[in-house]
Amino acid sequence: MATNLPPQYFEAEKKLKTAKSAQEKIEIYEELMSIIPKHKASEKLQAQLKTKISQLKSSLDKKSVTARHGSSYIIERSGAGQVVVVGPPNSGKSALIRSLTGASPEVGDYPFTTKIPAPFMMKFENIRIQLIDTPPVSADFLETGLAEAVKISDGLVVVLDAASPDAASDLENVTLKLGEKKIELIPADGEVPALVPPFRKRTLIVAHKSDLDPGGERLAELRTLFQSGPEFIPFSSAGGESADPLKRRIFLMLDIIRVYSKAPGKKADRDEPFTLKRGSTVQDMARAVHKDFSQSLKYARLWRESSAAYQGSMVNRDQVLDDQDTVELHL
């Protein structure tokens, strides 16, 4: 009997060529496992994929969470950006990550379910963003090393139990504990200076379990108390609510753009975009493709969906790029 793999399998398999980290490869192999038909002819392939996943997880266990400065945990970066997820005990951080990633972090109805930082990949359209689940933060507890992980991350998500009468004090505790480590929470579109104290970190505050606050009274109170800080976003992992709007907010917080590469005479590769910081130029794009291209670049052609002025137009290396641009480099 033939395995008869569907086209989706081969599309997913292509991602392995550009996967840079063990975590990304695990996600792709698990996707392949979910696609292949389950019958006798595919048993050998299933076994091969399971072996690959097992080997990668073993490798990840050894190096992805690396001890530094005693018990400080630094997670190997992966994907288009790294976002640390923090919150008080029983706020539902792990349940939120499950909703955003489809992965299965340990979830419990008791405090301190998450013992050490753990990375998960969130798919947003055609890119992946790394989310780091972390041990909870309370008035008298901040896991050693968590502050360091926050400082070097690209953004922060604070998760609160929107229905809890302690939500305001929980947020104050998180803010104060991070503040003790010179970390300041700012709006998701705030200005981020160089990595010097105080560390201003773009933040979204997720008012989780919003289905238990149907009238939004507690959310309104929180917004009033913390009106000058980061934005509050209501969300429920239990209510069947789409996570797509929240995923988009996280993507926008990273302040990055997706740029597609196109070879002359061929179609653009829109499955695997390059991700660059907003404000990047054609020369930055050339450098991302290959370190030598930025020096040998003569000009480029640019396609921009939102502008009739850029439909294969010739541009120079200083042209600033936008999200979803397509660039054809000429060397």
C-alpha positions as CSV (number, residue, x, y, z in Angstrom):
1,M,0.0,0.0,0.0
2,A,1.4,3.4,-0.9
3,T,1.5,6.2,1.7
4,N,-0.1,8.7,-0.7
5,L,1.0,11.9,1.1
6,P,-1.3,14.9,0.5
7,P,0.1,18.2,-1.0
8,Q,-0.1,19.9,2.4
9,Y,2.6,17.5,3.6
10,F,5.1,18.6,1.0
11,E,4.3,22.3,1.6
12,A,4.9,21.9,5.3
13,E,8.1,19.9,4.6
14,K,9.6,22.9,2.7
15,K,9.7,24.8,5.9
16,L,12.5,22.5,7.2
17,K,14.9,24.2,4.8
18,T,14.7,27.5,6.5
19,A,14.0,26.3,10.1
20,K,16.9,27.6,12.3
21,S,16.2,26.2,15.7
22,A,15.4,22.9,17.3
23,Q,12.1,24.3,18.5
24,E,11.0,25.4,15.0
25,K,11.9,21.9,13.6
26,I,9.9,20.2,16.3
27,E,6.8,22.3,15.4
28,I,7.2,21.4,11.7
29,Y,7.7,17.7,12.4
30,E,4.6,17.7,14.6
31,E,2.7,19.4,11.8
32,L,3.9,16.7,9.4
33,M,2.7,14.0,11.9
34,S,-0.7,15.5,12.0
35,I,-1.0,15.6,8.2
36,I,0.1,12.1,7.1
37,P,-2.6,9.5,6.7
38,K,-2.6,6.9,9.6
39,H,-2.4,3.5,8.0
40,K,0.1,0.6,7.7
41,A,1.8,2.0,4.7
42,S,2.8,5.2,6.6
43,E,4.0,3.4,9.8
44,K,7.7,3.6,8.8
45,L,7.4,7.3,8.0
46,Q,5.5,7.9,11.3
47,A,8.3,6.2,13.2
48,Q,11.0,8.3,11.4
49,L,9.2,11.5,12.3
50,K,8.7,10.4,15.9
51,T,12.5,9.7,16.1
52,K,13.3,13.1,14.7
53,I,11.0,14.8,17.2
54,S,12.5,12.7,20.1
55,Q,16.0,13.6,19.1
56,L,15.3,17.3,18.8
57,K,13.5,17.4,22.1
58,S,16.4,15.7,23.8
59,S,18.7,18.3,22.2
60,L,16.4,21.1,23.3
61,D,16.3,19.9,26.9
62,K,20.1,20.1,27.1
63,K,20.6,23.5,25.6
64,S,17.5,25.6,25.1
65,V,17.2,26.6,28.7
66,T,20.8,27.5,29.7
67,A,21.8,28.5,33.2
68,R,23.6,31.8,33.5
69,H,24.5,33.8,36.6
70,G,23.4,30.9,38.9
71,S,19.8,30.1,38.1
72,S,19.2,32.7,35.4
73,Y,17.5,31.2,32.4
74,I,18.2,32.4,28.9
75,I,16.1,30.9,26.1
76,E,17.6,30.3,22.6
77,R,15.9,32.7,20.3
78,S,13.7,31.4,17.5
79,G,11.3,32.8,14.9
80,A,10.6,36.4,14.0
81,G,10.7,37.7,17.6
82,Q,10.8,36.6,21.3
83,V,8.0,37.6,23.7
84,V,8.0,36.8,27.4
85,V,4.7,36.0,29.1
86,V,4.5,36.8,32.8
87,G,1.7,37.0,35.3
88,P,0.6,36.3,38.9
89,P,-0.3,32.8,40.1
90,N,-3.4,31.2,38.5
91,S,-3.8,34.0,36.0
92,G,-4.0,31.4,33.2
93,K,-0.7,32.1,31.4
94,S,-0.2,28.6,30.3
95,A,-3.8,28.3,29.1
96,L,-3.4,31.5,27.1
97,I,-0.2,30.2,25.5
98,R,-2.1,27.0,24.6
99,S,-4.7,29.1,22.8
100,L,-2.1,31.1,20.9
101,T,0.2,28.2,19.9
102,G,-1.8,25.0,20.0
103,A,1.0,23.5,22.2
104,S,0.3,21.9,25.5
105,P,2.2,23.6,28.4
106,E,1.4,22.2,31.8
107,V,-1.9,23.7,33.0
108,G,-3.2,23.4,36.6
109,D,-5.8,25.1,38.9
110,Y,-3.1,25.5,41.5
111,P,-0.4,28.2,41.9
112,F,3.1,27.8,40.4
113,T,2.2,25.2,37.8
114,T,5.0,26.5,35.6
115,K,8.4,25.8,37.3
116,I,10.9,26.9,34.7
117,P,10.7,29.1,31.5
118,A,9.5,27.2,28.5
119,P,9.5,28.3,24.8
120,F,6.5,27.8,22.4
121,M,6.0,28.9,18.8
122,M,3.0,31.1,17.8
123,K,2.0,31.0,14.2
124,F,0.9,34.4,12.8
125,E,-0.1,34.3,9.2
126,N,3.2,33.2,7.5
127,I,5.7,33.8,10.3
128,R,6.3,32.3,13.8
129,I,6.9,34.2,17.0
130,Q,8.4,32.7,20.1
131,L,6.5,32.9,23.3
132,I,8.2,32.2,26.7
133,D,6.0,30.8,29.5
134,T,7.5,31.7,32.8
135,P,7.0,31.0,36.5
136,P,4.5,33.3,38.2
137,V,5.3,36.6,39.8
138,S,3.9,37.6,43.2
139,A,4.5,40.2,45.8
140,D,7.3,38.2,47.4
141,F,8.5,36.0,44.5
142,L,10.3,36.7,41.2
143,E,12.1,33.7,39.7
144,T,15.9,34.4,39.6
145,G,16.8,35.2,36.0
146,L,13.3,36.1,34.8
147,A,14.2,39.8,34.8
148,E,17.2,39.0,32.5
149,A,15.0,37.1,30.1
150,V,12.6,40.1,30.0
151,K,15.4,42.6,29.4
152,I,16.7,40.8,26.3
153,S,13.2,40.0,24.9
154,D,11.4,41.9,22.1
155,G,8.3,42.4,24.1
156,L,6.2,41.5,27.2
157,V,2.7,40.1,27.7
158,V,1.3,40.4,31.2
159,V,-1.6,38.0,31.9
160,L,-4.2,38.9,34.6
161,D,-7.3,37.1,35.8
162,A,-9.9,39.6,34.7
163,A,-12.5,38.2,37.1
164,S,-10.3,38.2,40.2
165,P,-10.9,40.9,42.8
166,D,-7.1,41.0,43.3
167,A,-6.4,41.8,39.6
168,A,-5.3,45.4,40.4
169,S,-3.0,44.4,43.2
170,D,-1.7,41.5,41.1
171,L,-0.7,43.9,38.3
172,E,0.8,46.3,40.8
173,N,2.9,43.4,42.3
174,V,4.1,42.4,38.8
175,T,5.0,46.0,38.0
176,L,6.8,46.6,41.3
177,K,8.8,43.4,41.1
178,L,10.0,44.1,37.6
179,G,10.6,47.7,38.6
180,E,13.0,46.5,41.3
181,K,15.0,45.1,38.4
182,K,14.9,48.4,36.5
183,I,12.3,47.2,34.0
184,E,9.5,49.7,33.0
185,L,6.3,48.6,31.3
186,I,5.4,50.9,28.4
187,P,2.6,50.8,25.7
188,A,3.1,48.4,22.8
189,D,3.8,51.3,20.5
190,G,6.1,53.1,22.9
191,E,9.6,54.4,22.2
192,V,12.3,51.9,23.2
193,P,15.8,53.4,23.8
194,A,19.1,51.5,23.9
195,L,19.5,48.6,26.4
196,V,20.5,50.7,29.4
197,P,18.6,51.1,32.7
198,P,15.7,51.6,33.1
199,F,14.8,49.0,30.5
200,R,11.6,50.2,28.9
201,K,9.8,47.1,27.6
202,R,6.8,47.2,25.2
203,T,3.9,45.5,26.9
204,L,0.4,44.2,26.3
205,I,-1.8,43.4,29.3
206,V,-4.2,40.5,28.6
207,A,-7.3,40.6,30.8
208,H,-7.7,36.8,30.8
209,K,-10.8,34.8,31.7
210,S,-12.9,37.8,30.4
211,D,-15.9,35.4,30.1
212,L,-16.1,35.5,33.9
213,D,-16.3,39.3,33.7
214,P,-19.2,39.5,31.1
215,G,-20.1,43.1,32.0
216,G,-16.5,44.2,31.8
217,E,-16.7,46.0,35.2
218,R,-13.4,44.8,36.5
219,L,-11.7,45.5,33.2
220,A,-13.1,49.1,33.3
221,E,-11.7,49.5,36.8
222,L,-8.3,48.3,35.7
223,R,-8.2,50.7,32.8
224,T,-9.1,53.5,35.1
225,L,-6.4,52.7,37.6
226,F,-3.7,52.1,35.0
227,Q,-4.8,54.4,32.3
228,S,-1.3,55.8,31.5
229,G,0.3,52.4,31.1
230,P,0.1,49.6,28.5
231,E,-3.1,48.7,26.7
232,F,-5.5,46.1,28.3
233,I,-6.9,43.4,25.9
234,P,-9.8,41.2,27.1
235,F,-9.5,37.5,26.1
236,S,-10.8,34.1,27.2
237,S,-9.2,30.8,26.5
238,A,-12.3,29.0,27.6
239,G,-14.9,30.9,25.5
240,G,-14.1,29.7,22.0
241,E,-12.9,33.2,21.2
242,S,-10.6,33.6,18.1
243,A,-7.0,34.3,19.1
244,D,-6.2,36.0,15.8
245,P,-6.8,39.6,16.9
246,L,-4.5,39.0,19.9
247,K,-1.9,37.4,17.7
248,R,-2.0,40.5,15.5
249,R,-1.5,42.8,18.5
250,I,1.6,40.8,19.5
251,F,2.9,41.0,16.0
252,L,2.4,44.8,15.8
253,M,4.1,45.2,19.2
254,L,7.3,43.7,17.7
255,D,7.4,46.6,15.2
256,I,8.7,44.3,12.4
257,I,7.9,44.0,8.7
258,R,7.7,41.0,6.4
259,V,9.5,41.3,3.1
260,Y,9.4,38.8,0.3
261,S,12.3,38.0,-2.0
262,K,11.8,37.6,-5.7
263,A,14.3,36.4,-8.3
264,P,14.2,38.0,-11.8
265,G,11.7,36.3,-14.0
266,K,10.2,34.2,-11.2
267,K,7.4,34.5,-8.7
268,A,8.0,35.8,-5.2
269,D,8.4,33.3,-2.4
270,R,5.5,34.4,-0.1
271,D,5.7,31.4,2.2
272,E,9.0,32.3,3.9
273,P,9.3,36.1,4.3
274,F,12.3,37.9,5.7
275,T,11.5,39.7,8.9
276,L,13.1,43.1,9.5
277,K,12.8,45.9,11.9
278,R,10.4,48.6,10.8
279,G,12.3,51.4,9.1
280,S,14.7,48.9,7.3
281,T,15.9,49.7,3.8
282,V,16.5,47.7,0.6
283,Q,20.2,47.5,1.7
284,D,19.1,45.9,5.0
285,M,17.1,43.4,3.0
286,A,20.1,42.6,0.8
287,R,22.2,42.0,3.9
288,A,19.6,39.7,5.3
289,V,19.6,37.6,2.1
290,H,23.4,37.4,2.2
291,K,26.1,39.4,4.0
292,D,27.9,40.2,0.8
293,F,24.9,41.4,-1.2
294,S,24.7,44.8,0.5
295,Q,28.0,45.7,-1.0
296,S,27.4,44.4,-4.5
297,L,23.8,45.6,-4.7
298,K,23.3,47.9,-7.8
299,Y,19.5,48.5,-7.5
300,A,16.3,46.8,-6.7
301,R,12.7,46.5,-8.0
302,L,9.9,47.0,-5.5
303,W,6.3,45.8,-5.5
304,R,4.0,47.2,-2.8
305,E,0.3,46.1,-2.7
306,S,-0.9,49.3,-1.1
307,S,0.7,51.6,-3.7
308,A,0.3,51.9,-7.5
309,A,3.6,53.8,-7.5
310,Y,5.5,50.6,-6.7
311,Q,4.7,47.9,-9.1
312,G,8.1,46.7,-10.1
313,S,9.6,50.2,-9.9
314,M,13.3,50.6,-9.7
315,V,14.5,51.8,-6.3
316,N,17.9,52.5,-4.7
317,R,19.4,50.9,-1.7
318,D,18.1,53.6,0.7
319,Q,14.5,52.9,-0.1
320,V,12.6,52.3,3.2
321,L,10.5,49.1,3.1
322,D,7.0,48.4,4.3
323,D,5.2,45.3,5.6
324,Q,4.4,42.8,2.8
325,D,6.7,44.5,0.2
326,T,8.3,42.3,-2.5
327,V,11.9,43.0,-3.5
328,E,13.9,41.9,-6.5
329,L,17.6,42.5,-5.9
330,H,20.0,43.2,-8.8
331,L,23.7,42.8,-8.1
